[in-house]
Amino acid sequence: MDISKMLSGIQPDPLSRQPIYLQIAGIIGDKIINLVFPTGTKLPPERELAALFGVSRTTAINAYRHLEQQGMVVTRVGSGTYVAELADGREDEGPAVPWVQLMTPFPQMPLSTVLREILNISVSDGSISLAAGMPDPALYPADILHQIVARSDKGINPADLGHIATEGYGPLRRLVAEMLADRGISTGTDKVMITAGSQQGLYLISKALLEPGDYVVVESPTFIGAHQVFRASGARILSLPLGGPFPFALLEDYLVRYRPKLMYLIPTYHNPTGRVMPEAERRELLRLAARHRLVVLEDDPYSDLCYGEKPPASLKAMDTYGGVVYLSTFSKILFPGLRTGYVAAHPALLNRMAMEKQFIDLHTNNLAQWLLCRLLESGALPVHLELVSREYKKRRDALAKALRRQCGDDLSFETPQGGFYLWCRLNRLVSSSRLLHEATREGLSFVPGEAFYAYPPEGEREIRLCFATHTEDQLQEATRRLARALAGVRKAGKEKEVPAANQTVKPII
Ligand SMILES: Cc1ncc(COP(=O)(O)O)c(C=O)c1O
């Protein structure tokens, strides 16, 4: 079967709002579902697919990744891409269940499968991952937890092991409200909800507020998990470019033209850029939001990880019109497996979020909440924060110094004053995903910039490096590997393969 011939003549629609890679995935997917391409069919190599549709290789790779995510194709290393077994079950058991066809369409970020692959690269194979935004496991407060458990001689009260309120364990909600009061956020137990990580908080907020077709304003770039949640709700993304002064004129234009339901921001130690929104910009933003009755979702996982001057007060602390929803987590300051985050918001919103939460998990795990309560009561958190902040500051400096020394001509970046990330711009014509492929061969991974944008290939010349997870020595080794990867890409002359700038998909304004 000449697959290439069967695909030639069908072209994606350049005027469609659907990204080109999804259109290509759709064209191939149709042929798979209709059994034009039966199980086991070998599909054209990525380069050939790109040529067939007149797109960049990155787009072709993303199309195959999307199909892989849907279970329609499988990639065999060194061999190619093949049509997967669509149905499960053996013939002698009657008709098989067509799983893939039964599933709802999955709103997929182009690079999220790449991210999953990256996160799966295990440390045991000697590779260093600067990709995941994780604290160093060696700095998890294991001793503190051990002491808490050892000291709880009366053990846990059986009443705490039954069902609790969906909004969370009362004593923890109270302690979180007190912690927020220390940050200048005036709230109360009834205005705090505990969630299974802040990712769940994001999901519940979007479930409570967003319908398909609603507009959401985000900074560009921004946290990939936010993109995924907003896309899953069917919302349309309006992006505000970061990189200079905050684009208030563009925001105002969005507010007037599209009446967005929500604006999502990470004002302090932004993920991925590390940016801190200055106080004057925070005030101006709140003035504008109040005028348009805009709900502002402030995501604040990193503000306790400060390596220099204290950041300005949070938007929530400065909010006088009641439109700021505050979201945070213990994942970055303690450990991510705790899966405990929290939202401070108007009780009406929390009430609706609690209803949505009941559909998925009734309430967040009691043991994690109980443990966290004891930890907060013990007064150990500020001590732990001081320890990790001191260590992360050293790591940030070590990575910045090594990068300047070894990759100075190839990369530029600003040193962040807190958080986990160095956001680097690639100075030469090197695409971040090409560099990632080269780097993984050297035993290094990071997140390519496109992952943080709503409209790739924006970000194709940027990369995010997390400096928190590894020791200074490992960061130095990671830099040596990055320098080798950069040299490898240059030597192979692969720079020429950067997709043409005119393929950028821009938001509609
Ligand atoms: C800005 C931001 N929000 C939310 C999260 C999710 O955190 P959690 O582990 O609490 O779900 C992350 C994790 O990387 C993040 O960077």
The ligand as an ORCA input file, in Angstrom:
! r2SCAN-3c Opt
* xyz 0 1
  C       2.551     27.774     38.532
  C       2.174     26.405     38.985
  N       0.917     26.164     39.395
  C       0.538     24.953     39.809
  C       1.416     23.897     39.822
  C       0.920     22.535     40.244
  O       1.318     22.232     41.539
  P       0.701     21.018     42.374
  O       1.786     20.029     42.537
  O       0.266     21.609     43.670
  O      -0.473     20.479     41.636
  C       2.736     24.092     39.392
  C       3.679     22.975     39.331
  O       4.642     22.989     38.590
  C       3.129     25.389     38.977
  O       4.375     25.652     38.570
*
